[in-house]
Amino acid sequence: MSEATTYDVVLLVEQPLSAEDAAQVRGLHAGVEEHVRYHVLLPVEDAAARVESAMGSLAASEVLASPALVMDDESVAEMQRELLDRARTECTGCVDKLARTGADVTGEVTSAEPVEALTAKVAEVGAAEAIILTRKHVIAEFFHVDWTSRARRKLGVPILHLLEHENFDEQAEHYGGEGVTGL
């Protein structure tokens, strides 16, 4: 009796998937003969970095931070719990949307650096490919420091970059008729 093979795909998502995103991802593997299993990774935003960024924005605009804007460790910890809860809810939503398309899917949130988390998950499950779904990041893409460019340098599997909340035709327009960024 032969053992069924599984075609594992790791999805690194920047924000929750729409139903259309889920259908497009699922449609990419309609012709795959093996059983396809998706592994969704959703990074959790770091509360301390968020506060630091906000404070930096204030300093950059030469506005002095009022004492009310300075957060203590307990407030930052509470913000981190809220961000983690929201990320878990969003990840569950991604899994549910993919499952509604008939996909075999698992999901998890990660506090690790996103490309490192992707690399680890690809190795853990022996993924055949990775898909990165993000918003448009024109500057990061131009300088090749976006998630996709960095992942391509680290991984030995095909990587597909899709833009969340845009169908394939809209993505083709964004990339000058080339469609999604290549494998």
C-alpha positions as a Markdown table, in Angstrom:
| # | Residue | x | y | z |
|---|---|---|---|---|
| 1 | Met | 0.0 | 0.0 | 0.0 |
| 2 | Ser | 1.5 | 3.3 | -1.0 |
| 3 | Glu | 1.6 | 6.3 | 1.3 |
| 4 | Ala | -0.2 | 9.4 | 0.0 |
| 5 | Thr | 2.0 | 12.3 | -0.6 |
| 6 | Thr | 1.3 | 15.8 | 0.6 |
| 7 | Tyr | 2.1 | 19.0 | -1.2 |
| 8 | Asp | 2.7 | 21.5 | 1.7 |
| 9 | Val | 2.4 | 25.2 | 1.1 |
| 10 | Val | 3.4 | 27.8 | 3.7 |
| 11 | Leu | 1.5 | 31.1 | 3.5 |
| 12 | Leu | 3.0 | 34.2 | 5.2 |
| 13 | Val | 0.3 | 36.8 | 5.4 |
| 14 | Glu | 0.6 | 40.4 | 6.5 |
| 15 | Gln | -3.0 | 41.0 | 7.1 |
| 16 | Pro | -6.2 | 38.9 | 7.2 |
| 17 | Leu | -7.2 | 37.2 | 4.0 |
| 18 | Ser | -10.3 | 38.1 | 2.2 |
| 19 | Ala | -12.6 | 35.4 | 0.8 |
| 20 | Glu | -11.3 | 36.3 | -2.7 |
| 21 | Asp | -7.7 | 36.0 | -1.5 |
| 22 | Ala | -8.5 | 32.5 | -0.1 |
| 23 | Ala | -10.2 | 31.5 | -3.4 |
| 24 | Gln | -7.2 | 32.7 | -5.5 |
| 25 | Val | -4.7 | 30.8 | -3.3 |
| 26 | Arg | -6.8 | 27.7 | -3.5 |
| 27 | Gly | -7.2 | 28.1 | -7.2 |
| 28 | Leu | -3.4 | 28.1 | -7.7 |
| 29 | His | -3.3 | 24.5 | -6.7 |
| 30 | Ala | -6.4 | 23.1 | -8.4 |
| 31 | Gly | -4.2 | 21.0 | -10.7 |
| 32 | Val | -1.9 | 19.6 | -8.1 |
| 33 | Glu | -2.4 | 15.8 | -7.9 |
| 34 | Glu | -1.0 | 15.4 | -4.4 |
| 35 | His | -3.1 | 16.3 | -1.3 |
| 36 | Val | -2.4 | 20.1 | -0.7 |
| 37 | Arg | -2.0 | 21.2 | 2.9 |
| 38 | Tyr | -1.7 | 24.9 | 3.7 |
| 39 | His | 0.2 | 26.3 | 6.7 |
| 40 | Val | -0.7 | 30.0 | 7.5 |
| 41 | Leu | 1.7 | 32.2 | 9.4 |
| 42 | Leu | 0.5 | 35.6 | 10.6 |
| 43 | Pro | 3.1 | 37.7 | 12.4 |
| 44 | Val | 2.1 | 39.5 | 15.6 |
| 45 | Glu | 3.0 | 43.1 | 15.8 |
| 46 | Asp | 5.4 | 44.1 | 18.6 |
| 47 | Ala | 3.8 | 46.5 | 21.0 |
| 48 | Ala | 7.1 | 48.0 | 22.2 |
| 49 | Ala | 8.2 | 48.6 | 18.6 |
| 50 | Arg | 4.8 | 50.2 | 17.9 |
| 51 | Val | 5.2 | 52.6 | 20.8 |
| 52 | Glu | 8.8 | 53.4 | 19.9 |
| 53 | Ser | 7.7 | 54.1 | 16.3 |
| 54 | Ala | 4.9 | 56.4 | 17.5 |
| 55 | Met | 7.3 | 58.2 | 19.8 |
| 56 | Gly | 9.8 | 58.5 | 16.9 |
| 57 | Ser | 7.1 | 60.0 | 14.7 |
| 58 | Leu | 6.4 | 62.6 | 17.4 |
| 59 | Ala | 10.1 | 63.4 | 17.8 |
| 60 | Ala | 10.6 | 63.6 | 14.0 |
| 61 | Ser | 7.8 | 66.2 | 13.8 |
| 62 | Glu | 9.5 | 68.2 | 16.6 |
| 63 | Val | 6.6 | 67.8 | 18.9 |
| 64 | Leu | 7.5 | 67.0 | 22.5 |
| 65 | Ala | 5.8 | 63.9 | 23.9 |
| 66 | Ser | 3.4 | 64.7 | 26.7 |
| 67 | Pro | 3.6 | 62.6 | 29.8 |
| 68 | Ala | 0.3 | 60.9 | 28.8 |
| 69 | Leu | 1.9 | 59.4 | 25.7 |
| 70 | Val | 4.7 | 57.7 | 27.6 |
| 71 | Met | 3.7 | 54.1 | 28.4 |
| 72 | Asp | 4.9 | 52.1 | 31.3 |
| 73 | Asp | 5.9 | 48.4 | 31.1 |
| 74 | Glu | 2.4 | 47.3 | 32.3 |
| 75 | Ser | 0.7 | 49.3 | 29.5 |
| 76 | Val | 3.0 | 48.0 | 26.9 |
| 77 | Ala | 2.4 | 44.4 | 28.2 |
| 78 | Glu | -1.4 | 45.0 | 28.0 |
| 79 | Met | -1.1 | 46.4 | 24.4 |
| 80 | Gln | 1.0 | 43.2 | 23.5 |
| 81 | Arg | -1.8 | 41.0 | 24.9 |
| 82 | Glu | -4.4 | 42.9 | 22.8 |
| 83 | Leu | -2.2 | 42.6 | 19.7 |
| 84 | Leu | -1.7 | 38.9 | 20.3 |
| 85 | Asp | -5.5 | 38.3 | 20.8 |
| 86 | Arg | -6.3 | 40.3 | 17.6 |
| 87 | Ala | -3.6 | 38.3 | 15.6 |
| 88 | Arg | -5.1 | 35.0 | 16.8 |
| 89 | Thr | -8.6 | 36.1 | 15.8 |
| 90 | Glu | -7.3 | 37.2 | 12.4 |
| 91 | Cys | -5.3 | 33.9 | 11.9 |
| 92 | Thr | -8.4 | 31.9 | 12.8 |
| 93 | Gly | -10.3 | 34.0 | 10.2 |
| 94 | Cys | -7.7 | 33.2 | 7.5 |
| 95 | Val | -7.9 | 29.5 | 8.3 |
| 96 | Asp | -11.7 | 29.6 | 8.2 |
| 97 | Lys | -11.7 | 31.3 | 4.8 |
| 98 | Leu | -9.3 | 28.8 | 3.3 |
| 99 | Ala | -11.2 | 25.9 | 4.9 |
| 100 | Arg | -14.4 | 27.2 | 3.2 |
| 101 | Thr | -12.7 | 26.7 | -0.1 |
| 102 | Gly | -12.1 | 23.0 | 0.7 |
| 103 | Ala | -8.5 | 23.5 | 1.8 |
| 104 | Asp | -6.7 | 21.4 | 4.4 |
| 105 | Val | -5.3 | 24.2 | 6.5 |
| 106 | Thr | -3.6 | 25.0 | 9.8 |
| 107 | Gly | -2.6 | 28.4 | 11.1 |
| 108 | Glu | -0.5 | 30.0 | 13.7 |
| 109 | Val | 0.6 | 33.4 | 14.8 |
| 110 | Thr | 4.3 | 34.1 | 15.2 |
| 111 | Ser | 6.2 | 36.7 | 17.2 |
| 112 | Ala | 9.5 | 35.8 | 15.3 |
| 113 | Glu | 10.8 | 37.9 | 12.5 |
| 114 | Pro | 8.5 | 37.1 | 9.6 |
| 115 | Val | 11.1 | 35.7 | 7.1 |
| 116 | Glu | 12.8 | 33.7 | 9.8 |
| 117 | Ala | 9.4 | 32.3 | 10.8 |
| 118 | Leu | 8.7 | 31.4 | 7.2 |
| 119 | Thr | 12.1 | 29.8 | 6.8 |
| 120 | Ala | 11.6 | 27.7 | 9.9 |
| 121 | Lys | 8.0 | 26.6 | 8.9 |
| 122 | Val | 9.1 | 25.6 | 5.4 |
| 123 | Ala | 11.9 | 23.5 | 6.9 |
| 124 | Glu | 9.6 | 22.0 | 9.5 |
| 125 | Val | 6.9 | 20.8 | 7.1 |
| 126 | Gly | 9.1 | 20.2 | 4.1 |
| 127 | Ala | 7.1 | 22.7 | 2.1 |
| 128 | Ala | 7.1 | 22.5 | -1.7 |
| 129 | Glu | 6.5 | 26.2 | -2.0 |
| 130 | Ala | 5.8 | 29.4 | -0.1 |
| 131 | Ile | 3.4 | 32.2 | -0.8 |
| 132 | Ile | 3.8 | 35.6 | 0.7 |
| 133 | Leu | 0.7 | 37.8 | 0.7 |
| 134 | Thr | 1.3 | 41.5 | 1.5 |
| 135 | Arg | 0.1 | 45.0 | 0.8 |
| 136 | Lys | 2.0 | 47.0 | -1.7 |
| 137 | His | 5.5 | 48.0 | -0.4 |
| 138 | Val | 6.9 | 50.0 | -3.3 |
| 139 | Ile | 10.1 | 51.3 | -1.5 |
| 140 | Ala | 10.9 | 48.0 | 0.1 |
| 141 | Glu | 10.4 | 46.1 | -3.1 |
| 142 | Phe | 12.5 | 48.6 | -5.0 |
| 143 | Phe | 15.4 | 48.0 | -2.7 |
| 144 | His | 14.8 | 44.3 | -2.4 |
| 145 | Val | 14.4 | 44.3 | 1.3 |
| 146 | Asp | 10.7 | 43.2 | 1.3 |
| 147 | Trp | 9.7 | 39.8 | 2.7 |
| 148 | Thr | 9.6 | 38.2 | -0.7 |
| 149 | Ser | 13.1 | 39.3 | -1.8 |
| 150 | Arg | 14.6 | 38.3 | 1.5 |
| 151 | Ala | 12.8 | 34.9 | 1.5 |
| 152 | Arg | 14.0 | 34.2 | -2.1 |
| 153 | Arg | 17.6 | 34.7 | -0.9 |
| 154 | Lys | 17.1 | 32.2 | 2.1 |
| 155 | Leu | 14.8 | 29.5 | 0.8 |
| 156 | Gly | 15.3 | 26.8 | -1.8 |
| 157 | Val | 11.6 | 26.5 | -2.8 |
| 158 | Pro | 9.5 | 28.5 | -5.3 |
| 159 | Ile | 8.1 | 31.7 | -3.7 |
| 160 | Leu | 5.1 | 33.5 | -5.1 |
| 161 | His | 4.3 | 37.0 | -4.0 |
| 162 | Leu | 0.6 | 38.0 | -4.1 |
| 163 | Leu | -0.9 | 41.3 | -3.2 |
| 164 | Glu | -3.7 | 40.9 | -0.6 |
| 165 | His | -7.1 | 42.1 | -1.5 |
| 166 | Glu | -6.3 | 42.3 | -5.3 |
| 167 | Asn | -7.3 | 39.8 | -7.9 |
| 168 | Phe | -4.8 | 38.5 | -10.4 |
| 169 | Asp | -5.9 | 41.1 | -13.0 |
| 170 | Glu | -5.4 | 44.0 | -10.6 |
| 171 | Gln | -2.0 | 42.6 | -9.7 |
| 172 | Ala | -1.0 | 42.4 | -13.3 |
| 173 | Glu | -1.8 | 46.1 | -13.7 |
| 174 | His | 0.3 | 46.9 | -10.6 |
| 175 | Tyr | 3.3 | 45.0 | -12.0 |
| 176 | Gly | 3.1 | 46.4 | -15.6 |
| 177 | Gly | 1.4 | 43.4 | -17.1 |
| 178 | Glu | 3.7 | 40.9 | -15.6 |
| 179 | Gly | 1.2 | 39.6 | -13.1 |
| 180 | Val | 2.3 | 38.4 | -9.8 |
| 181 | Thr | 6.1 | 38.5 | -9.0 |
| 182 | Gly | 7.7 | 35.4 | -10.4 |
| 183 | Leu | 8.6 | 32.1 | -8.9 |
